[in-house]
Amino acid sequence: MDNKFMQSLEIIKEKYQNLNWVLADVPGSNQQEKMFRWPGKPDEDIIIVVKGDSDELQQFHRHEYFYFNYVFSGWQNMQSLKYDRSLTLLQGDIYAGQPFAGHAAVPSGGNVLMLSVLIKPEVLFQFFLPSLSRSVDMVNFLLNPVTDSFSQEVIHFNAIDDIHIRKLMELMVMEYAQDKPDVQVMLKPLVLAFLLQISRYYKPAKKMKKHNNIAVEITHYIGGHLADASLQGIADEFGYHPNYVPSLLKKETGKSFSEILLEQRMERALILLQSTTMPIDRISAMLGYSNPSNFHKAFKAYYGKTPREYIIKL
């Protein structure tokens, strides 16, 4: 490996020891759970972390930030709460999670070198989300924690053959190792390229359906498919006849399919207007409106003001 990169690894390993790794209680949780607060300085939006093997069993924990882990070399066993899974992370694996996605590293002797990118949620929304808007799955992954603080979706795939991801990680490590005032400015375009590359691979895992509360599952499905949700699509996904879905939703929720879709589109529109600088026409397209004027009319009818009027009053 390049000498500068090796030197950067050692510098960041030392920085890791000085970060504020203090476990705090999880707000709103009924369990005795712990989470890491932002471990860096207040003016840091992005932190690059380098970790190796540990002989200690890690306590199960969550985070208040997004994390993107990359196994640079070796392997690591991981216990993830998502679907109660035990995972073995191999060289080239990307393992990333939303703020509430809990996990614990298990001592495994895999001689692992793990590179991690930690990002404040508000920075993801304001700086990175507009450029990721064409990837509906990635946008949902990033925004779901806004409406559900206990959302815990994860990303897991192998990118050992993707030289772009590996090179971007190397560049981020070497940049973060420099003690310069513009490091955060320089990191942001590298992180954006890294996230764009991940969005090419990411497809959300298919969730287990809880048939005793199927209306809730269908509602969640609609929320993840705001751009193209349809009765036929729901029927195909859940194994029902298209004509049965409307009556099921009305009976269980008191709302029609159209009402649920509109409600979720308007909630998502509000989040995007509040949290990002994304153009209104882009938001309109993301939410499944082929004509921006239809989105403007729907928004005004729902909230009593146009999207532009809403932005001006923020």
C-alpha positions in Angstrom: 0.0 0.0 0.0 1.0 3.6 -0.6 3.3 5.0 2.1 1.1 8.2 2.5 -2.0 6.1 2.9 -0.3 3.9 5.5 0.8 6.9 7.4 -2.7 8.4 7.2 -4.1 5.1 8.7 -1.9 5.4 11.7 -2.8 9.1 12.2 -6.5 8.3 12.1 -6.1 5.4 14.5 -4.6 7.8 17.0 -7.5 10.2 16.3 -9.9 7.4 17.1 -8.6 7.1 20.6 -9.3 10.8 21.2 -12.9 10.8 20.0 -15.7 11.0 22.5 -17.0 7.4 22.6 -19.4 7.8 25.4 -22.6 5.7 25.5 -25.8 7.4 26.4 -29.4 6.3 27.0 -31.6 5.9 23.9 -34.3 8.6 24.1 -37.9 7.2 23.9 -36.8 3.6 24.2 -38.4 1.3 26.8 -35.3 -0.9 26.9 -32.0 -0.4 28.6 -30.4 0.5 25.3 -27.3 2.6 24.7 -26.3 4.8 21.8 -23.2 6.8 20.7 -23.7 10.6 20.5 -21.7 12.5 17.8 -18.1 11.6 18.9 -16.3 14.4 17.1 -16.0 18.2 17.4 -19.2 20.3 17.0 -17.8 21.8 13.8 -17.1 18.4 12.2 -19.8 17.2 9.9 -17.9 14.1 8.7 -15.6 11.8 10.6 -13.4 9.1 9.1 -12.7 6.2 11.5 -10.1 3.4 11.2 -10.5 0.3 13.3 -8.7 -3.0 13.6 -9.4 -6.2 15.6 -10.6 -5.9 19.2 -10.4 -8.7 21.8 -13.3 -7.2 23.7 -16.9 -8.1 23.1 -18.6 -4.9 22.0 -21.7 -3.7 23.8 -24.8 -3.7 21.6 -25.4 0.0 20.6 -27.0 2.5 18.3 -25.9 5.9 17.0 -27.3 9.3 16.5 -25.6 9.6 13.1 -25.4 7.7 9.8 -22.5 5.3 9.5 -20.9 3.7 6.4 -18.4 0.9 7.1 -16.0 -0.5 4.5 -14.0 -3.6 5.1 -10.7 -2.7 3.6 -9.0 -6.0 4.4 -9.7 -9.1 6.6 -13.1 -10.0 8.0 -15.3 -9.2 11.0 -18.3 -10.9 12.6 -21.2 -8.6 13.4 -24.4 -9.0 15.3 -27.1 -6.9 13.8 -30.6 -6.3 15.2 -32.0 -6.0 11.7 -33.9 -9.3 11.2 -31.9 -10.7 14.2 -29.0 -11.4 11.9 -25.5 -12.5 12.6 -23.2 -11.3 9.8 -19.7 -12.0 8.6 -18.4 -8.9 6.9 -15.8 -9.8 4.3 -13.2 -7.8 2.5 -14.9 -5.3 0.2 -18.2 -5.4 2.1 -20.1 -2.2 2.7 -22.2 -2.2 5.9 -24.1 1.0 6.6 -26.9 1.9 8.9 -29.4 4.6 9.8 -29.0 6.3 13.2 -31.1 3.7 15.1 -29.7 0.6 13.3 -28.1 -1.3 16.2 -25.2 -3.6 16.1 -22.2 -5.0 17.9 -18.9 -6.2 16.6 -17.9 -9.7 17.8 -14.2 -10.6 18.4 -13.4 -12.9 15.5 -9.6 -12.9 14.8 -10.2 -11.8 11.2 -7.4 -9.3 11.1 -9.8 -6.7 10.0 -9.1 -3.2 8.8 -12.4 -1.3 8.9 -12.7 2.2 7.4 -15.9 4.1 8.4 -17.5 7.3 7.3 -19.7 8.9 10.0 -22.1 11.7 8.9 -24.4 14.0 10.8 -28.0 13.5 9.6 -28.7 17.2 8.9 -25.6 17.3 6.7 -26.8 14.3 4.7 -30.2 16.0 4.2 -28.9 19.5 3.3 -25.8 18.8 1.4 -25.9 15.2 -0.1 -29.6 14.4 -0.6 -30.3 16.7 -3.6 -27.6 14.9 -5.6 -28.9 11.5 -4.6 -32.5 12.3 -5.5 -32.6 10.1 -8.6 -32.1 7.0 -6.4 -35.5 6.5 -4.8 -34.3 3.7 -2.6 -31.3 5.7 -1.3 -33.5 8.7 -0.6 -36.0 6.5 1.4 -33.0 5.1 3.3 -31.8 8.5 4.3 -35.2 10.1 5.0 -37.1 7.3 6.8 -35.5 8.2 10.2 -37.0 11.7 9.9 -40.5 10.3 10.1 -39.6 7.2 12.2 -36.9 7.9 14.8 -36.7 4.1 15.4 -36.2 3.2 11.7 -33.2 0.8 11.5 -32.7 -0.1 7.8 -29.2 -1.2 6.8 -27.2 -1.5 3.6 -25.0 -4.6 3.1 -23.4 -5.6 -0.1 -19.9 -6.6 -1.4 -18.0 -4.1 -3.5 -14.6 -5.9 -3.7 -14.5 -5.4 -7.4 -15.5 -1.7 -7.3 -12.2 0.1 -7.5 -14.0 3.5 -7.2 -15.3 2.8 -3.7 -11.9 1.6 -2.5 -10.1 4.5 -4.0 -12.6 7.0 -2.6 -12.1 5.5 0.8 -8.3 5.8 0.5 -8.7 9.5 -0.5 -11.0 10.2 2.4 -8.6 8.6 4.8 -5.6 10.6 3.5 -7.6 13.9 3.5 -9.0 13.4 7.0 -5.5 12.6 8.4 -4.4 16.1 7.4 -4.7 18.7 10.2 -5.9 21.5 7.9 -8.8 24.0 8.4 -10.4 23.1 5.1 -10.5 19.3 5.6 -14.3 19.2 6.0 -14.8 21.2 2.8 -12.5 18.8 0.9 -14.2 15.7 2.3 -17.7 16.6 1.2 -17.3 16.0 -2.6 -15.4 12.8 -1.9 -18.2 11.6 0.4 -20.8 12.6 -2.2 -19.1 10.5 -4.9 -18.9 7.6 -2.3 -22.6 7.8 -1.6 -23.5 8.0 -5.3 -21.5 4.9 -5.9 -23.3 3.1 -3.1 -26.6 4.2 -4.4 -25.9 2.2 -7.6 -25.9 -1.0 -5.6 -28.4 -0.4 -2.8 -31.7 -2.2 -2.9 -33.6 -2.4 0.3 -34.0 -5.9 1.8 -37.5 -7.3 1.5 -39.1 -7.2 4.9 -40.9 -10.1 6.5 -44.7 -9.4 6.3 -46.7 -9.4 9.5 -50.0 -10.8 8.2 -51.8 -9.9 11.5 -51.4 -6.2 10.6 -51.3 -6.3 6.8 -52.8 -2.8 6.5 -49.8 -1.3 8.3 -47.4 -3.3 6.1 -49.2 -2.0 3.0 -49.0 1.6 4.3 -45.3 1.2 4.9 -44.9 -0.2 1.3 -46.7 2.8 -0.1 -44.3 5.1 1.8 -41.4 3.4 0.2 -42.9 3.6 -3.3 -44.3 7.2 -3.4 -43.2 7.7 -7.0 -45.0 4.6 -8.5 -47.3 3.1 -5.9 -50.4 1.5 -7.4 -53.1 -1.0 -6.4 -51.7 -3.5 -8.9 -48.2 -3.1 -7.4 -49.5 -3.7 -3.9 -51.5 -6.7 -5.1 -48.4 -8.2 -6.7 -46.3 -7.5 -3.6 -48.7 -8.9 -1.0 -50.5 -11.6 -3.0 -54.0 -10.1 -3.1 -56.4 -9.3 -5.9 -56.2 -5.6 -6.8 -59.9 -5.2 -6.2 -59.5 -6.4 -2.6 -56.8 -3.9 -1.5 -59.0 -0.8 -1.4 -61.6 -2.4 0.8 -58.9 -3.8 3.1 -57.3 -0.4 3.6 -60.7 1.3 4.1 -61.8 -1.2 6.7 -58.5 -1.3 8.6 -57.4 2.4 8.4 -60.6 4.3 7.6 -58.8 5.8 4.6 -58.8 5.0 0.9 -55.6 4.1 -1.1 -55.6 7.6 -2.7 -55.9 9.3 0.7 -53.0 7.3 2.2 -50.9 8.0 -0.9 -51.6 11.7 -0.8 -51.0 11.9 2.9 -47.6 10.2 2.6 -46.6 12.2 -0.4 -47.4 15.5 1.4 -45.6 14.4 4.5 -42.5 13.6 2.4 -42.8 16.8 0.5 -42.8 18.8 3.7 -39.6 17.0 4.9 -37.9 17.7 1.6 -38.8 21.3 1.7 -37.7 21.7 5.3 -34.5 19.7 5.2 -33.0 20.3 1.7 -32.5 22.9 -1.0 -33.8 20.5 -3.6 -35.8 22.3 -6.4 -39.5 22.0 -6.2 -39.8 20.4 -9.6 -37.3 17.7 -8.5 -39.4 17.1 -5.4 -42.5 16.9 -7.5 -41.0 14.2 -9.8 -39.6 12.2 -6.8 -43.1 12.0 -5.4 -44.6 10.7 -8.6 -46.2 13.8 -10.1 -45.5 13.9 -13.8 -46.7 17.5 -14.0 -45.3 19.9 -11.4 -48.5 22.0 -11.5 -50.5 19.0 -10.2 -48.0 18.8 -7.3 -48.5 22.6 -6.6 -52.3 22.2 -6.6 -52.2 19.1 -4.3 -49.8 20.8 -1.9 -51.9 24.0 -1.7 -55.1 22.0 -1.2 -53.5 20.0 1.6 -51.5 22.7 3.5 -53.3 25.9 2.4 -50.2 27.4 0.7 -48.1 26.6 -2.3 -44.6 25.0 -1.9 -42.9 28.3 -2.7 -45.0 30.2 -0.2 -44.1 27.6 2.4 -40.4 27.9 1.7 -40.5 31.7 2.0 -42.1 31.5 5.4 -39.5 29.0 6.7 
